[in-house]
Amino acid sequence: MAPATGPTLNDLMPRDKTLTIFMDAYRQFVDLVQLLDEQDADITLIAPSNAAFQALAHVPTGNELRRRIQRHFVRGLRVACTQSQHGELQAETLASVPVTVTLQEGSVSALNGVPVSLSTKTPTATLYKVDVLLE
């Protein structure tokens, strides 16, 4: 896959100081970092806030951290959002976990019933924020 030609989520996410714990976590996995730099990745990232990590009794490490982080990466939603402006659709995370996505006005408003808020878009990916780690 070709690298993106404009700014990527890897470039823009550091501006949001409420996502620093998530950034530190996903950057441990080179393939996830590279995925956000790909030109045709079509990734929707539902990034948990620092508060979401701080609410955990135990922060996962190693393979468990990887699986938890992959639950926040969803392929193909950008195209789906342009085709369906409202309603629900089924998608799958990079951890192969099925999720229900709620759309309002062509944007994701909830994932598995958990409200999300749009943070930023790039030509290759969309970033939403959520205040929980997805199970």
N, C-alpha and C positions, 0 to 999 in steps of 0.2 A: 504494500500500500504506500501511496505517496504521502510525504509530509504535507501538512496544511500550509497554505501560502500566507494566511493572515494570522492574527493572534489566536491562540488556542486557550482552552480552559486552564492548561498548565501555566500560561502566561497571565491570565486574568484572575484566577482564584486567589493568589497571594494578597490581592488588594482587600479581600474580605477577611478581616481579623476574627470573625466568628467561626471560621472554618479551619483554623490552624491545626487542630488535633487530627481532623480528617485528612488534611493534606499530608501531615507527617506520616499517617498510617498508610495511605495509598501509595505514597512515594517509595515505600519499602518494596514495592512490586513493580519492577521495570516494565513488564508487559502492560500494566494498567497505565503507567505514565506514557508509554509509547502510543497506546490506543487513543489517548486524548490529543495526540499530535497528528494523527492520521487524517488526511484530506477527506476521505470518504467514509469515515467511521460511523456516522449517524448514531451518536451516543447521546442518551439523556442521562445525566448524572443527578441523582437525588442525594445531595451531600448532607450528612448529619452535622448539626452544629456542635460547637464545643460543649454546650450545655447537655447535649445528648450523651456525649462520652462521659462527662462529669457525673451524670446520673447513674452510671453503671456501678455496681458493687465491685465488679472485676472487669478490667479492660482485657479483651482477648489478645493473644499473641500468636505468632507463627501461622500455621494453616487455618486455625479458627479465625484469626483476624482477617486473613485473605478471603475466606468464605463470607464473612460478615461484610467486608468492603465490597466484594463482587455483587452482593445483593442490592447495591445502590447504583449499579451500572445497568442500563437497559438499552438494548439496540433496537433501532427501527421506529422509535416513537416520533421522531421529527416528521417522517413521511406520514405516519398515521394521523398526526395532529393536523396536517394540511388537508387530509381526506375526510376527516370527521371532526367537526367543530364542537360538538356536544355529545355527552353520553359516556358509556363505559366501554372499554375494550380490554382484551386479555393480552398480556405480554409476558416475556420471560427475562429474568435478570441474567447476568453473566455467570451467576452461581447456579443456573438452571432451575431457579425458583419461579413458579408462575405468580404473576401479580395482576391485580385488577387496577386499571388506570382510569381515573375519572377526568374527563375533559370538559372544559368550559371555555368557549370562545377560542378554540384551537390551541389551548395551553393545558398542561397538566394541572389539575387543582388538588388531586389527592391520589395517593398510592395505597391500595388496600385500606381505603377509608381514612388514612392519615393525611391531614392537610399538608400541602407543600406550598412554598412561595417561589415564584420565579426570581432568579438572581441575575443571570446574564445569558446571552446567546452569542455563539460564534457561527461562522459558516459551517462548522463541522460538528458542533455539540451544543447542548442546552444544559444549563445548570439551574437546578432547583435546590432549595434548602428545606430541611425537615428537622424537627426537634427530638427525634428518636432514632435509634439504630433499628433498622428493619430486621425482623426475625426471619 
